[in-house]
Amino acid sequence: MRLYKYKNQLLPAFLAVGFLAGILYENVISRSRGMSIELWESGFLTRYLQTEIVTEEYLWYVIKLRVFPLLGLCILGTFRWRKIVVATGLLWTGFLTGILTVSAVMQLGIKGILFCIVALFPHMVFYGLAYGIVLLYLYHYPRKQWNVSKTVFVILMLFLGVVLETYVNPFLMKWVLKMI
């Protein structure tokens, strides 16, 4: 009974543990082996500013990048180990977020935080809502049932995320990179 009391706090805990693991990995392991992400080098940032994005190609790239993992999550969620799938997904998301944040801050300073926020805004809000509904459903199954309104909501949020990532985010990124 005591574990059930804290059951709803497990999901944020997995995300936080993954985030801390990503921070530790980037600070300790990858730095000591010389494997840190050099994504933030000025050469890369300059090339990004000069790159012309072909919107149609980028749209299909974003669709593949965002829709297929969600479909994979849904397929894996049909098996018995759906809670393991949820925990693993949250740990992995937190881990990658930790690595990205630390590498941005270490190489760009405080501007790295601004860059990370803009890189994830506004589309990740919608992706987070879509993935969050699926993850919560998988986590609380069989007590929670899937219905048409959840399907419509997830598809709408995913669609809005793809549109914003394709058409709005590149302009925001270039605007922030010019300031950095």
LINJO-V82477 format. One record per residue. N is the residue number from 0. RES is the residue in one small letter. SS is DSSP state (alpha for helix, beta for strand, coil for the rest). PHI is phi in degrees with one decimal (none if undefined). Layout:
n=N res=RES ss=SS phi=PHI
n=N res=RES ss=SS phi=PHI
This chain:
n=0 res=m ss=coil phi=none
n=1 res=r ss=alpha phi=-67.2
n=2 res=l ss=alpha phi=-64.7
n=3 res=y ss=alpha phi=-60.4
n=4 res=k ss=alpha phi=-61.4
n=5 res=y ss=coil phi=-103.7
n=6 res=k ss=alpha phi=-59.9
n=7 res=n ss=alpha phi=-72.2
n=8 res=q ss=alpha phi=-89.8
n=9 res=l ss=alpha phi=-68.6
n=10 res=l ss=alpha phi=-62.3
n=11 res=p ss=alpha phi=-63.7
n=12 res=a ss=alpha phi=-65.7
n=13 res=f ss=alpha phi=-62.8
n=14 res=l ss=alpha phi=-63.5
n=15 res=a ss=alpha phi=-66.9
n=16 res=v ss=alpha phi=-63.5
n=17 res=g ss=alpha phi=-62.6
n=18 res=f ss=alpha phi=-62.4
n=19 res=l ss=alpha phi=-63.9
n=20 res=a ss=alpha phi=-63.6
n=21 res=g ss=alpha phi=-64.5
n=22 res=i ss=alpha phi=-63.1
n=23 res=l ss=alpha phi=-61.9
n=24 res=y ss=alpha phi=-59.7
n=25 res=e ss=alpha phi=-66.2
n=26 res=n ss=alpha phi=-77.1
n=27 res=v ss=alpha phi=-103.3
n=28 res=i ss=alpha phi=-75.0
n=29 res=s ss=alpha phi=-70.2
n=30 res=r ss=alpha phi=-68.4
n=31 res=s ss=alpha phi=-69.4
n=32 res=r ss=coil phi=-98.5
n=33 res=g ss=coil phi=70.5
n=34 res=m ss=coil phi=-107.8
n=35 res=s ss=coil phi=-63.5
n=36 res=i ss=coil phi=-70.0
n=37 res=e ss=coil phi=-102.5
n=38 res=l ss=coil phi=-65.9
n=39 res=w ss=coil phi=-95.9
n=40 res=e ss=coil phi=-59.9
n=41 res=s ss=alpha phi=-62.4
n=42 res=g ss=alpha phi=-63.6
n=43 res=f ss=alpha phi=-65.6
n=44 res=l ss=alpha phi=-63.4
n=45 res=t ss=alpha phi=-65.7
n=46 res=r ss=alpha phi=-62.5
n=47 res=y ss=alpha phi=-63.5
n=48 res=l ss=alpha phi=-63.3
n=49 res=q ss=alpha phi=-87.1
n=50 res=t ss=coil phi=-77.4
n=51 res=e ss=coil phi=-91.5
n=52 res=i ss=coil phi=-88.7
n=53 res=v ss=coil phi=-85.5
n=54 res=t ss=alpha phi=-58.9
n=55 res=e ss=alpha phi=-63.4
n=56 res=e ss=alpha phi=-65.7
n=57 res=y ss=alpha phi=-64.4
n=58 res=l ss=alpha phi=-59.0
n=59 res=w ss=alpha phi=-66.5
n=60 res=y ss=alpha phi=-62.3
n=61 res=v ss=alpha phi=-65.2
n=62 res=i ss=alpha phi=-59.2
n=63 res=k ss=alpha phi=-62.0
n=64 res=l ss=alpha phi=-68.9
n=65 res=r ss=alpha phi=-103.7
n=66 res=v ss=alpha phi=-79.8
n=67 res=f ss=alpha phi=-62.4
n=68 res=p ss=alpha phi=-62.9
n=69 res=l ss=alpha phi=-66.5
n=70 res=l ss=alpha phi=-63.4
n=71 res=g ss=alpha phi=-61.5
n=72 res=l ss=alpha phi=-61.9
n=73 res=c ss=alpha phi=-65.4
n=74 res=i ss=alpha phi=-67.0
n=75 res=l ss=alpha phi=-63.3
n=76 res=g ss=coil phi=-71.9
n=77 res=t ss=coil phi=-81.4
n=78 res=f ss=coil phi=-91.4
n=79 res=r ss=coil phi=-62.2
n=80 res=w ss=coil phi=-91.9
n=81 res=r ss=alpha phi=-64.2
n=82 res=k ss=alpha phi=-69.6
n=83 res=i ss=alpha phi=-67.6
n=84 res=v ss=alpha phi=-61.5
n=85 res=v ss=alpha phi=-62.8
n=86 res=a ss=alpha phi=-62.3
n=87 res=t ss=alpha phi=-64.0
n=88 res=g ss=alpha phi=-62.1
n=89 res=l ss=alpha phi=-69.8
n=90 res=l ss=alpha phi=-60.9
n=91 res=w ss=alpha phi=-64.9
n=92 res=t ss=alpha phi=-61.7
n=93 res=g ss=alpha phi=-62.4
n=94 res=f ss=alpha phi=-60.4
n=95 res=l ss=alpha phi=-65.7
n=96 res=t ss=alpha phi=-64.5
n=97 res=g ss=alpha phi=-62.1
n=98 res=i ss=alpha phi=-62.7
n=99 res=l ss=alpha phi=-60.6
n=100 res=t ss=alpha phi=-65.5
n=101 res=v ss=alpha phi=-64.9
n=102 res=s ss=alpha phi=-65.5
n=103 res=a ss=alpha phi=-65.9
n=104 res=v ss=alpha phi=-69.4
n=105 res=m ss=alpha phi=-68.1
n=106 res=q ss=alpha phi=-99.2
n=107 res=l ss=alpha phi=-115.7
n=108 res=g ss=coil phi=73.9
n=109 res=i ss=alpha phi=-63.8
n=110 res=k ss=alpha phi=-65.0
n=111 res=g ss=alpha phi=-63.1
n=112 res=i ss=alpha phi=-66.6
n=113 res=l ss=alpha phi=-59.5
n=114 res=f ss=alpha phi=-61.0
n=115 res=c ss=alpha phi=-63.5
n=116 res=i ss=alpha phi=-63.7
n=117 res=v ss=alpha phi=-68.8
n=118 res=a ss=alpha phi=-63.4
n=119 res=l ss=alpha phi=-103.1
n=120 res=f ss=coil phi=-115.6
n=121 res=p ss=coil phi=-93.4
n=122 res=h ss=alpha phi=-65.3
n=123 res=m ss=alpha phi=-67.1
n=124 res=v ss=alpha phi=-61.6
n=125 res=f ss=alpha phi=-72.1
n=126 res=y ss=alpha phi=-62.5
n=127 res=g ss=alpha phi=-61.2
n=128 res=l ss=alpha phi=-66.0
n=129 res=a ss=alpha phi=-64.4
n=130 res=y ss=alpha phi=-65.9
n=131 res=g ss=alpha phi=-61.4
n=132 res=i ss=alpha phi=-62.4
n=133 res=v ss=alpha phi=-65.9
n=134 res=l ss=alpha phi=-63.5
n=135 res=l ss=alpha phi=-64.6
n=136 res=y ss=alpha phi=-62.0
n=137 res=l ss=alpha phi=-62.6
n=138 res=y ss=alpha phi=-69.3
n=139 res=h ss=alpha phi=-96.6
n=140 res=y ss=coil phi=-62.8
n=141 res=p ss=coil phi=-94.7
n=142 res=r ss=coil phi=-64.6
n=143 res=k ss=coil phi=-103.1
n=144 res=q ss=coil phi=-111.5
n=145 res=w ss=coil phi=-81.4
n=146 res=n ss=coil phi=-144.8
n=147 res=v ss=alpha phi=-65.1
n=148 res=s ss=alpha phi=-64.8
n=149 res=k ss=alpha phi=-67.1
n=150 res=t ss=alpha phi=-61.5
n=151 res=v ss=alpha phi=-62.2
n=152 res=f ss=alpha phi=-62.3
n=153 res=v ss=alpha phi=-63.1
n=154 res=i ss=alpha phi=-64.0
n=155 res=l ss=alpha phi=-63.9
n=156 res=m ss=alpha phi=-64.5
n=157 res=l ss=alpha phi=-64.2
n=158 res=f ss=alpha phi=-60.9
n=159 res=l ss=alpha phi=-61.8
n=160 res=g ss=alpha phi=-61.2
n=161 res=v ss=alpha phi=-63.9
n=162 res=v ss=alpha phi=-62.4
n=163 res=l ss=alpha phi=-65.9
n=164 res=e ss=alpha phi=-66.1
n=165 res=t ss=alpha phi=-78.8
n=166 res=y ss=alpha phi=-104.0
n=167 res=v ss=coil phi=-104.6
n=168 res=n ss=alpha phi=-58.9
n=169 res=p ss=alpha phi=-57.7
n=170 res=f ss=alpha phi=-70.1
n=171 res=l ss=alpha phi=-62.4
n=172 res=m ss=alpha phi=-62.1
n=173 res=k ss=alpha phi=-65.3
n=174 res=w ss=alpha phi=-63.0
n=175 res=v ss=alpha phi=-70.3
n=176 res=l ss=alpha phi=-62.7
n=177 res=k ss=alpha phi=-65.2
n=178 res=m ss=alpha phi=-76.3
n=179 res=i ss=coil phi=-77.6
